[in-house]
Amino acid sequence: MDFLKLAEERYSVRKFKDEKVSESDLEKILKAGHLAPTGCNNQPQRILVMESDEAIEKLKKCTRCHFGTRTALLVCYNRDEVWVRKYDGKTCGVADASIVTTHMMLEAASIGVGSTWVMHFDPAAMVREFNIPENIRPVALLVMGYPADDAEPLDLHSKYRDMSEVVVMNEF
Ligand SMILES: Cc1cc2nc3c(=O)[nH]c(=O)nc-3n(C[C@H](O)[C@H](O)[C@H](O)COP(=O)(O)O)c2cc1C
């Protein structure tokens, strides 16, 4: 599919069929994340796949934005592997995890798997429930599944600022 068409048609799916994402679809989604660029190609991402009933029950203790998902990915980065900018010590960790998440979200959409990027989770609960080590930092939760027959985008989906407000030419 043409990329702009895919970008336009993708929306945050918040109502899923009661089934897991199939192994072959999950493989494609994870592969898309694997191909994502990262700062200095350090690939500090660590992706926790949640698909057992037990994992999903634990996930529900960490966020109310689970939308009844049967398959979710928690995208983290390894703090010890990120590229660091020498001028100000800023690291690429969040950006790396975010582009990995974006690749996976768009690949999912392209094969008919709906998803919502969720930031509204309790990171301390996530660490506790999934035994996440201190150096692994959670960034984004991708809840995924096959869209329910009556799934539809929220109004937010089609609210865009004018391009002239967000694109600045030559100087601020
Ligand atoms: C960084 C980020 C964090 C988000 N966190 C949440 C969240 O916690 N809960 C939720 O329901 N949606 C969340 N979303 C989804 C956005 O609300 C949604 O992408 C936006 O409203 C545009 O709608 P659309 O994805 O349907 O086009 C998040 C999206 C992004 C990119």
The ligand as a MOL file (V3000), in Angstrom:
LIG
                    3D

  0  0  0     0  0            999 V3000
M  V30 BEGIN CTAB
M  V30 COUNTS 31 33 0 0 0
M  V30 BEGIN ATOM
M  V30 1 C 3.4180 8.6500 22.4880 0
M  V30 2 C 1.9680 8.2600 22.4530 0
M  V30 3 C 1.3180 7.9400 23.6280 0
M  V30 4 C -0.0240 7.5260 23.5970 0
M  V30 5 N -0.6210 7.1060 24.7620 0
M  V30 6 C -1.9060 6.6780 24.7350 0
M  V30 7 C -2.5130 6.1550 25.8980 0
M  V30 8 O -1.9100 6.0520 26.9630 0
M  V30 9 N -3.8090 5.7430 25.8200 0
M  V30 10 C -4.5150 5.8010 24.6460 0
M  V30 11 O -5.6860 5.3910 24.6300 0
M  V30 12 N -3.9520 6.2690 23.5000 0
M  V30 13 C -2.6680 6.7130 23.5240 0
M  V30 14 N -2.0710 7.1490 22.3680 0
M  V30 15 C -2.8340 7.1910 21.1230 0
M  V30 16 C -3.1670 8.6420 20.7280 0
M  V30 17 O -4.1790 9.1550 21.5500 0
M  V30 18 C -3.5990 8.6530 19.2610 0
M  V30 19 O -2.5530 8.1520 18.4600 0
M  V30 20 C -3.9580 10.0560 18.7690 0
M  V30 21 O -5.0900 10.5330 19.4590 0
M  V30 22 C -4.2680 10.0800 17.2590 0
M  V30 23 O -5.3000 9.1610 16.9640 0
M  V30 24 P -5.0780 7.9430 15.9520 0
M  V30 25 O -3.9010 7.1210 16.4500 0
M  V30 26 O -6.3700 7.1790 15.9910 0
M  V30 27 O -4.7840 8.5380 14.6080 0
M  V30 28 C -0.7330 7.5350 22.3740 0
M  V30 29 C -0.0660 7.8480 21.1850 0
M  V30 30 C 1.2590 8.1950 21.2160 0
M  V30 31 C 1.9750 8.4830 19.9200 0
M  V30 END ATOM
M  V30 BEGIN BOND
M  V30 1 1 1 2
M  V30 2 1 2 3
M  V30 3 2 2 30
M  V30 4 2 3 4
M  V30 5 1 4 5
M  V30 6 1 4 28
M  V30 7 2 5 6
M  V30 8 1 6 7
M  V30 9 1 6 13
M  V30 10 2 7 8
M  V30 11 1 7 9
M  V30 12 1 9 10
M  V30 13 2 10 11
M  V30 14 1 10 12
M  V30 15 2 12 13
M  V30 16 1 13 14
M  V30 17 1 14 15
M  V30 18 1 14 28
M  V30 19 1 15 16
M  V30 20 1 16 17
M  V30 21 1 16 18
M  V30 22 1 18 19
M  V30 23 1 18 20
M  V30 24 1 20 21
M  V30 25 1 20 22
M  V30 26 1 22 23
M  V30 27 1 23 24
M  V30 28 2 24 25
M  V30 29 1 24 26
M  V30 30 1 24 27
M  V30 31 2 28 29
M  V30 32 1 29 30
M  V30 33 1 30 31
M  V30 END BOND
M  V30 END CTAB
M  END
